[in-house]
Amino acid sequence: MSNDIIKFYAPWCVPCKLIAPTLSKVTVERGIDVDCTICVEAASKIGVVSVPTVGL
């Protein structure tokens, strides 16, 4: 079982920018950031329909 926190974001997304400082404190060791504008297929496979999306 994994304890990773995955954050799906887009560089142009204002809410993503607002939560980034808080999430970076929480995800220092176990966090993964996925840029949905680059990793479109990965986000689609996981079912991301809006950003920001945070998954465990």
SEMAR-411621 format. One record per residue: residue number from 0; chain; x, y, z of N, C-alpha, C in turn. Coordinates in nm, 4 decimals, always signed. Example, Ala and Ser with C-alpha at 12.3 -4.5 7.8 and 13.67 -1.06 7.14 Angstrom:
2
{pt 0; 'A'; {+1.3190; -0.5690; +0.7800}; {+1.2300; -0.4500; +0.7800}; {+1.3200; -0.3300; +0.7800}}
{pt 1; 'A'; {+1.2850; -0.2250; +0.7080}; {+1.3670; -0.1060; +0.7140}; {+1.2900; +0.0030; +0.7870}}
// end
This chain:
56
{pt 0; 'A'; {+0.0841; -0.1176; +0.0000}; {+0.0000; +0.0000; +0.0000}; {+0.0892; +0.1247; +0.0000}}
{pt 1; 'A'; {+0.0545; +0.2197; -0.0804}; {+0.1339; +0.3410; -0.0956}; {+0.0764; +0.4544; -0.0111}}
{pt 2; 'A'; {+0.1650; +0.5387; +0.0366}; {+0.1236; +0.6565; +0.1132}; {+0.1507; +0.7844; +0.0362}}
{pt 3; 'A'; {+0.1635; +0.7751; -0.0949}; {+0.1929; +0.8917; -0.1761}; {+0.0701; +0.9801; -0.1924}}
{pt 4; 'A'; {+0.0944; +1.1095; -0.2000}; {-0.0093; +1.2074; -0.2310}; {+0.0202; +1.2582; -0.3706}}
{pt 5; 'A'; {-0.0768; +1.2481; -0.4592}; {-0.0590; +1.2910; -0.5969}; {-0.1405; +1.4171; -0.6200}}
{pt 6; 'A'; {-0.0726; +1.5199; -0.6677}; {-0.1396; +1.6466; -0.6975}; {-0.1400; +1.6647; -0.8489}}
{pt 7; 'A'; {-0.2588; +1.6742; -0.9051}; {-0.2749; +1.7029; -1.0467}; {-0.3040; +1.8515; -1.0592}}
{pt 8; 'A'; {-0.2255; +1.9192; -1.1421}; {-0.2395; +2.0638; -1.1533}; {-0.2153; +2.1075; -1.2975}}
{pt 9; 'A'; {-0.2409; +2.2347; -1.3221}; {-0.2081; +2.2985; -1.4495}; {-0.1400; +2.4317; -1.4159}}
{pt 10; 'A'; {-0.0372; +2.4686; -1.4915}; {+0.0371; +2.5909; -1.4600}; {-0.0482; +2.7182; -1.4640}}
{pt 11; 'A'; {-0.1538; +2.7193; -1.5413}; {-0.2391; +2.8374; -1.5542}; {-0.3503; +2.8425; -1.4486}}
{pt 12; 'A'; {-0.3636; +2.7390; -1.3682}; {-0.4744; +2.7235; -1.2734}; {-0.4508; +2.8048; -1.1454}}
{pt 13; 'A'; {-0.5334; +2.9051; -1.1225}; {-0.5187; +2.9908; -1.0041}; {-0.5421; +2.9121; -0.8742}}
{pt 14; 'A'; {-0.6475; +2.8302; -0.8622}; {-0.6635; +2.7519; -0.7387}; {-0.5448; +2.6585; -0.7124}}
{pt 15; 'A'; {-0.4844; +2.6057; -0.8192}; {-0.3653; +2.5214; -0.8020}; {-0.2519; +2.6012; -0.7385}}
{pt 16; 'A'; {-0.2347; +2.7232; -0.7847}; {-0.1298; +2.8089; -0.7306}; {-0.1572; +2.8459; -0.5853}}
{pt 17; 'A'; {-0.2844; +2.8595; -0.5501}; {-0.3209; +2.8960; -0.4131}; {-0.2948; +2.7831; -0.3135}}
{pt 18; 'A'; {-0.3194; +2.6586; -0.3536}; {-0.2984; +2.5465; -0.2602}; {-0.1563; +2.4917; -0.2641}}
{pt 19; 'A'; {-0.0763; +2.5319; -0.3619}; {+0.0592; +2.4786; -0.3775}; {+0.1461; +2.4945; -0.2522}}
{pt 20; 'A'; {+0.1503; +2.6112; -0.1874}; {+0.2365; +2.6229; -0.0682}; {+0.1959; +2.5289; +0.0443}}
{pt 21; 'A'; {+0.0674; +2.5130; +0.0660}; {+0.0196; +2.4235; +0.1720}; {+0.0502; +2.2784; +0.1385}}
{pt 22; 'A'; {+0.0226; +2.2391; +0.0153}; {+0.0494; +2.1007; -0.0236}; {+0.1978; +2.0686; -0.0240}}
{pt 23; 'A'; {+0.2810; +2.1641; -0.0572}; {+0.4246; +2.1367; -0.0581}; {+0.4767; +2.1076; +0.0825}}
{pt 24; 'A'; {+0.4151; +2.1667; +0.1836}; {+0.4530; +2.1363; +0.3221}; {+0.4145; +1.9938; +0.3595}}
{pt 25; 'A'; {+0.3003; +1.9486; +0.3105}; {+0.2486; +1.8157; +0.3437}; {+0.3193; +1.7067; +0.2631}}
{pt 26; 'A'; {+0.3565; +1.7392; +0.1415}; {+0.4062; +1.6368; +0.0492}; {+0.5573; +1.6408; +0.0285}}
{pt 27; 'A'; {+0.6304; +1.6931; +0.1228}; {+0.7749; +1.7063; +0.1064}; {+0.8399; +1.5714; +0.0746}}
{pt 28; 'A'; {+0.8050; +1.4689; +0.1477}; {+0.8691; +1.3387; +0.1291}; {+0.7882; +1.2430; +0.0419}}
{pt 29; 'A'; {+0.6585; +1.2525; +0.0426}; {+0.5756; +1.1513; -0.0235}; {+0.4857; +1.2087; -0.1319}}
{pt 30; 'A'; {+0.5208; +1.3231; -0.1872}; {+0.4331; +1.3872; -0.2835}; {+0.4801; +1.3742; -0.4269}}
{pt 31; 'A'; {+0.3843; +1.3690; -0.5151}; {+0.4096; +1.3637; -0.6587}; {+0.3236; +1.4716; -0.7235}}
{pt 32; 'A'; {+0.3851; +1.5565; -0.8031}; {+0.3119; +1.6596; -0.8771}; {+0.3015; +1.6175; -1.0229}}
{pt 33; 'A'; {+0.1806; +1.6231; -1.0773}; {+0.1575; +1.5862; -1.2167}; {+0.0975; +1.7054; -1.2899}}
{pt 34; 'A'; {+0.1700; +1.7558; -1.3880}; {+0.1219; +1.8665; -1.4709}; {+0.0284; +1.8073; -1.5763}}
{pt 35; 'A'; {-0.0996; +1.8373; -1.5646}; {-0.2009; +1.7798; -1.6543}; {-0.1893; +1.8311; -1.7974}}
{pt 36; 'A'; {-0.1180; +1.9407; -1.8181}; {-0.0990; +1.9889; -1.9551}; {+0.0089; +1.9097; -2.0266}}
{pt 37; 'A'; {+0.0939; +1.8417; -1.9510}; {+0.1994; +1.7582; -2.0099}; {+0.1607; +1.6105; -2.0045}}
{pt 38; 'A'; {+0.1067; +1.5660; -1.8929}; {+0.0720; +1.4251; -1.8718}; {-0.0775; +1.4036; -1.8900}}
{pt 39; 'A'; {-0.1276; +1.4383; -2.0054}; {-0.2712; +1.4316; -2.0332}; {-0.3219; +1.2884; -2.0224}}
{pt 40; 'A'; {-0.2483; +1.1948; -2.0777}; {-0.2927; +1.0551; -2.0773}; {-0.2985; +0.9986; -1.9354}}
{pt 41; 'A'; {-0.2000; +1.0285; -1.8534}; {-0.1988; +0.9793; -1.7156}; {-0.3174; +1.0346; -1.6370}}
{pt 42; 'A'; {-0.3425; +1.1643; -1.6522}; {-0.4555; +1.2261; -1.5818}; {-0.5875; +1.1665; -1.6283}}
{pt 43; 'A'; {-0.5984; +1.1411; -1.7571}; {-0.7207; +1.0825; -1.8115}; {-0.7428; +0.9413; -1.7598}}
{pt 44; 'A'; {-0.6368; +0.8618; -1.7539}; {-0.6487; +0.7230; -1.7048}; {-0.6940; +0.7181; -1.5599}}
{pt 45; 'A'; {-0.6513; +0.8154; -1.4812}; {-0.6882; +0.8182; -1.3394}; {-0.8261; +0.8786; -1.3190}}
{pt 46; 'A'; {-0.8757; +0.9524; -1.4183}; {-1.0092; +1.0076; -1.4098}; {-1.0142; +1.1521; -1.3640}}
{pt 47; 'A'; {-0.9054; +1.2238; -1.3795}; {-0.9025; +1.3655; -1.3424}; {-0.9870; +1.4428; -1.4420}}
{pt 48; 'A'; {-1.0864; +1.5138; -1.3920}; {-1.1743; +1.5935; -1.4789}; {-1.1618; +1.7418; -1.4522}}
{pt 49; 'A'; {-1.0959; +1.7796; -1.3428}; {-1.0728; +1.9208; -1.3145}; {-0.9474; +1.9324; -1.2275}}
{pt 50; 'A'; {-0.8904; +2.0508; -1.2284}; {-0.7725; +2.0760; -1.1472}; {-0.8019; +2.1907; -1.0516}}
{pt 51; 'A'; {-0.7474; +2.1916; -0.9348}; {-0.6575; +2.0900; -0.8795}; {-0.7337; +1.9653; -0.8341}}
{pt 52; 'A'; {-0.6675; +1.8536; -0.8481}; {-0.7178; +1.7268; -0.7967}; {-0.6079; +1.6657; -0.7121}}
{pt 53; 'A'; {-0.6415; +1.6214; -0.5925}; {-0.5449; +1.5598; -0.5034}; {-0.5924; +1.4193; -0.4740}}
{pt 54; 'A'; {-0.5015; +1.3242; -0.4893}; {-0.5374; +1.1846; -0.4636}; {-0.4380; +1.1190; -0.3691}}
{pt 55; 'A'; {-0.4835; +1.0143; -0.3038}; {-0.3974; +0.9379; -0.2129}; {-0.3651; +0.8036; -0.2737}}
// end
